[in-house]
């Protein structure tokens, strides 16, 4: 997150595209703390997050909220489409 924060501050970034759950090819997911921090970084640096949460239906943890559910989520564009 520190490297991402430096990148947001030192470059003219407008959008940050991310897949928060089961990212292809590693299959990793953001933790709740990561999502909170990402939402805060986006708001503080005026960067919009494009959250492509197309695998949300496959998550067995019903408490796993998307990034848009956290404070500072005014800078989150939420996409949810399951490809066929």
KASUL-V822219 format. One record per backbone hydrogen bond with DSSP energy under -0.5 kcal/mol. NH is the residue of the N-H (numbers start at 0). CO is the residue of the C=O. E is the energy in kcal/mol with one decimal. If there is no record, write none. Layout:
((NH,CO,E) (NH,CO,E))
This chain:
((4,0,-2.5) (5,1,-2.2) (6,2,-2.1) (7,3,-2.6) (8,4,-2.2) (9,5,-2.2) (10,6,-1.2) (12,10,-1.6) (15,47,-2.5) (17,49,-2.5) (19,17,-0.6) (22,27,-3.0) (24,22,-0.5) (26,22,-4.2) (27,22,-0.6) (29,19,-2.5) (34,30,-2.2) (35,31,-2.3) (36,32,-2.6) (37,33,-2.5) (38,34,-2.3) (39,35,-2.1) (40,36,-2.8) (41,37,-2.3) (42,38,-2.0) (43,39,-2.6) (44,40,-1.9) (45,41,-0.5) (45,42,-0.8) (46,41,-2.4) (47,13,-3.0) (48,74,-3.3) (49,15,-2.5) (49,47,-0.5) (50,48,-0.9) (50,76,-2.6) (51,17,-2.8) (51,49,-0.8) (52,50,-1.1) (52,78,-2.8) (55,52,-1.6) (57,54,-1.5) (58,55,-1.1) (61,59,-1.0) (63,60,-1.7) (64,62,-1.2) (68,65,-1.6) (69,66,-2.0) (72,69,-1.3) (74,71,-1.1) (75,72,-1.5) (76,48,-3.7) (77,75,-0.6) (78,50,-3.2) (78,76,-0.5) (82,80,-0.7))
